[in-house]
Amino acid sequence: MGIFSKAAQNAGIVLVFACLSGCGSETLENKSTASLNTLSDQQAATLAAKKVFFGHHSVGNDIIQGIRELASADPRLNLKIVKSPDPQAVAGAVFVEFEVGQNGDPLSKLNAFVAILNKGMGAQGGIAIFKFCYVDIESSTDVERLFDIYHDKMASLKKEYPGLKIVHVTVPLTTADSWVKAWIRRLLGRGNRQDQNVKRNQFNNLMRQAYAGTEPLVDIAEVESTHADGSRAYFSQNNERIYVLAPELTSDGGHLNEIGRRAVVVRLLANVSEL
C-alpha cells in the first residue's frame, strides 16, 4: 500500500510538471505581412553620409557584428565603423560605437553615455543612439523610476544640444523559460525569464508612449519578437500579452544569431537613414 501511494504521488508530480511545461507556451499573434530584411538604395546611400555614435553593451555587440555582416554582403552599404570613447575626435561620416557602463547597472550606462557626449559630440551634432541590454532590467527593477531617470537625462541632452538627434531604443528581450523552469525558480525565490520579460515589456511600453511618433525610436523588442511570417512570440499573463524573443532569432535565449542580427540591424539602419 505504501509503495502504491508513493508511485501515485510520483505520477501526480509528473502530471503537474507535464501541465506546467505545456501550459502558456508561446503563442502566435498573426499579422498579414513580414518585414523585408533589406535596405533600399536611398537608405544605403544616406547612411554613408551620417555621423553616428552608438552607446551599447552586450546585444549591442551583436548589432555591430550584424552591421559588418550586412556591409560584407551588400556592397551598397559603405559604412566606416570605428570603436572609440571619443566620437568627437573621429572626423567625417562615421559610425562610432563603444561599450558604455556596466551590464546590470543601467544608471552607469546612462551616465557614461552622457559623459561621452559632453566631451564634444553633443555640441558637434550628429546622431546619438543609446541602448540598454536585457540584463539591465530584472524582475526586481523599478521600471517607472528607471524610465523617469532615462527620460530626464535624454530631455536634458536634447535641450543642451539642439543639433544632436537622439535615437531611443527599446530594451531587448529574452526567450521565455519553460513553465517548469519558471515555476521552480519562483519556488526557490529566484528570478525567471517570464518575470524579467514582464518588466522589460513594461519599460518598452513606457518608451513607446513617450517617443513613438514624436522622437526617433527603434523598436528592437518588436523586431526580436516577430517571426519571419509576421506573427509575434508572446505568452499571456493576467490577460496581457508579454512579448518575448522569438527562438529562431537567438543562439542562447538572449543574444542574436545571424538571422536575428540581420533583422535588428536593418530596422536600426533604416530608421537612422531617415534622420
C-alpha positions in Angstrom: 0.0 0.0 0.0 2.9 2.3 0.9 4.6 1.5 -2.4 1.4 2.2 -4.3 0.9 5.5 -2.6 4.5 6.6 -3.4 4.1 5.7 -7.0 0.8 7.6 -7.2 2.5 10.6 -5.7 5.3 10.4 -8.2 2.8 10.1 -11.0 1.0 13.1 -9.7 4.2 15.1 -9.7 4.9 14.0 -13.3 1.4 15.1 -14.3 1.8 18.5 -12.6 5.1 19.0 -14.3 3.7 18.0 -17.7 0.9 20.5 -17.3 3.3 23.3 -16.3 5.6 22.6 -19.3 2.7 22.6 -21.7 0.6 25.5 -20.4 1.3 29.0 -21.5 3.7 28.2 -24.3 4.5 30.9 -26.8 1.5 31.8 -28.9 1.5 33.5 -32.3 -0.3 36.8 -33.0 -0.9 36.8 -36.7 0.0 39.7 -38.9 -0.6 40.0 -42.6 2.9 40.8 -43.8 6.5 40.3 -42.7 9.2 42.9 -42.9 11.9 42.6 -45.5 15.5 42.4 -44.2 17.0 44.7 -46.8 17.8 48.4 -47.2 16.8 50.5 -50.2 19.3 52.2 -52.4 18.4 55.5 -50.9 18.8 54.3 -47.3 22.2 52.8 -48.0 23.4 56.0 -49.7 22.1 58.2 -47.0 23.7 56.2 -44.2 27.2 56.7 -45.7 26.9 60.5 -45.2 26.0 60.4 -41.5 28.0 60.6 -38.3 26.6 58.3 -35.6 27.6 57.4 -32.0 26.2 54.2 -30.6 26.5 53.6 -26.9 25.7 50.0 -26.0 26.8 46.7 -24.4 26.4 43.0 -25.0 23.5 42.7 -27.5 24.9 45.9 -29.0 28.0 43.9 -30.0 25.6 41.5 -31.8 24.3 44.6 -33.7 27.8 45.8 -34.6 28.6 42.3 -35.9 25.3 42.3 -37.8 26.2 45.7 -39.4 29.6 44.3 -40.5 27.9 41.2 -41.9 25.4 43.2 -43.8 28.1 45.5 -45.2 30.1 42.5 -46.3 27.1 41.0 -48.1 25.8 44.3 -49.5 28.4 46.5 -51.4 25.9 49.4 -51.4 26.4 49.8 -47.6 29.6 51.8 -47.2 29.9 52.4 -43.5 33.1 53.3 -41.7 32.8 51.6 -38.3 35.1 52.8 -35.5 35.3 51.8 -31.9 36.1 54.8 -29.7 35.0 56.5 -26.4 35.8 59.8 -28.1 33.4 60.2 -31.1 34.1 63.9 -31.2 37.6 63.1 -32.2 36.6 61.0 -35.2 36.1 63.2 -38.2 33.7 62.9 -41.1 30.9 60.5 -41.8 31.4 57.5 -39.5 29.6 55.0 -37.3 31.3 55.2 -33.9 30.5 52.6 -31.3 31.6 52.0 -27.7 30.5 49.9 -24.7 29.2 52.3 -22.1 28.9 51.5 -18.4 28.5 48.0 -16.9 26.0 45.3 -17.7 23.4 45.0 -14.9 23.9 48.7 -13.9 21.7 50.7 -16.1 22.5 54.0 -14.4 26.2 53.5 -15.1 25.4 53.2 -18.8 23.3 56.3 -18.9 25.9 58.3 -17.1 28.7 57.0 -19.3 26.7 57.8 -22.5 26.0 61.4 -21.3 29.7 61.9 -20.3 30.9 60.8 -23.7 28.5 63.2 -25.5 29.5 66.0 -23.1 33.1 65.7 -24.3 32.2 67.3 -27.6 30.0 65.3 -29.9 26.9 66.7 -28.3 27.9 70.2 -29.3 29.1 69.0 -32.7 25.8 67.4 -33.5 25.0 64.2 -35.4 23.1 61.2 -34.3 23.4 59.5 -30.9 21.9 56.1 -30.2 21.6 54.6 -26.7 20.5 51.1 -25.8 20.0 49.2 -22.6 20.6 45.5 -22.5 18.2 42.8 -21.3 20.3 42.2 -18.2 19.7 45.8 -17.1 16.1 45.1 -16.4 15.4 42.3 -13.9 12.3 41.1 -12.1 13.2 43.5 -9.2 13.7 46.6 -11.3 11.7 49.7 -10.5 10.7 50.3 -14.1 8.9 53.6 -13.6 11.9 55.1 -11.7 14.4 53.9 -14.3 12.3 55.3 -17.1 11.9 58.6 -15.3 15.7 58.9 -14.9 16.2 57.9 -18.6 13.6 60.4 -19.8 15.1 63.2 -17.8 18.6 62.6 -18.9 17.6 62.4 -22.6 15.5 65.5 -22.3 18.5 67.4 -20.8 20.7 66.3 -23.6 18.1 67.4 -26.2 17.8 70.8 -24.5 21.6 71.3 -24.2 22.5 70.1 -27.7 19.7 71.0 -30.1 21.8 69.9 -33.1 22.1 66.4 -31.7 19.5 63.8 -32.8 18.9 61.2 -30.1 17.6 57.8 -31.1 15.7 55.8 -28.4 15.8 52.0 -28.5 13.5 49.6 -26.7 15.1 47.1 -24.4 16.0 43.7 -26.0 14.0 40.6 -24.8 14.9 37.0 -24.0 13.1 33.8 -24.8 10.7 32.5 -22.2 11.6 29.9 -19.7 9.7 26.6 -19.8 6.9 26.8 -17.3 8.5 24.0 -15.3 11.7 26.0 -15.0 9.9 29.3 -14.3 7.8 27.6 -11.6 10.9 26.0 -9.9 12.8 29.3 -10.0 9.8 31.1 -8.4 9.6 28.4 -5.8 13.3 28.9 -4.9 12.8 32.7 -4.8 14.9 33.3 -8.0 14.1 35.4 -11.0 13.0 33.8 -14.2 12.7 35.0 -17.8 8.9 35.3 -17.6 9.0 37.8 -14.7 12.0 39.6 -16.3 10.3 39.9 -19.7 7.2 41.3 -17.9 9.4 44.2 -16.6 11.1 44.7 -20.0 7.7 44.9 -21.7 6.6 47.5 -19.1 9.7 49.6 -19.8 9.2 49.3 -23.5 5.6 50.3 -23.3 6.7 53.5 -21.5 9.2 54.1 -24.3 6.6 53.8 -26.9 4.1 56.0 -25.1 6.8 58.7 -24.7 8.5 58.7 -28.0 6.6 56.8 -30.8 5.6 59.2 -33.5 7.3 62.2 -31.8 11.0 61.3 -31.5 13.2 58.7 -33.2 12.5 55.2 -31.7 14.0 51.9 -32.9 11.7 49.2 -31.6 14.2 46.3 -31.2 11.8 44.4 -29.0 9.2 44.4 -31.7 11.7 43.0 -34.2 13.0 40.4 -31.8 9.5 39.1 -31.1 8.5 38.9 -34.7 8.7 35.7 -36.7 9.5 35.6 -40.4 5.8 35.2 -41.2 5.0 38.4 -39.3 3.5 36.7 -36.3 4.6 37.6 -32.8 6.0 35.4 -30.0 4.5 36.0 -26.6 2.9 34.5 -23.5 -0.2 35.6 -21.7 -0.3 36.8 -18.1 -3.3 38.4 -16.5 -4.9 38.8 -19.9 -1.9 40.7 -21.2 0.4 39.7 -24.0 4.1 39.6 -22.8 6.3 39.6 -25.9 9.5 37.5 -25.9 12.4 36.9 -28.1 11.5 34.5 -31.0 13.6 31.3 -30.5 14.7 31.2 -34.1 16.5 34.6 -33.7 18.8 33.6 -30.9 21.6 31.1 -30.2 21.3 31.2 -26.4 18.0 32.7 -25.5 19.3 36.3 -25.3 21.9 37.1 -27.8 21.1 37.3 -31.5 22.1 34.8 -34.1 22.8 35.7 -37.8 19.1 35.8 -38.6 18.3 38.0 -35.6 21.2 40.3 -36.2 20.1 40.9 -39.8 16.5 41.7 -38.8 17.5 44.1 -36.0 20.3 45.8 -38.0 18.1 46.5 -41.0 15.4 48.1 -38.7 18.1 50.2 -36.9 19.8 51.4 -40.0 16.6 52.1 -41.9 15.4 54.3 -39.1 18.7 56.1 -38.8 18.8 56.7 -42.5 15.7 58.8 -42.2 17.2 61.3 -39.8 
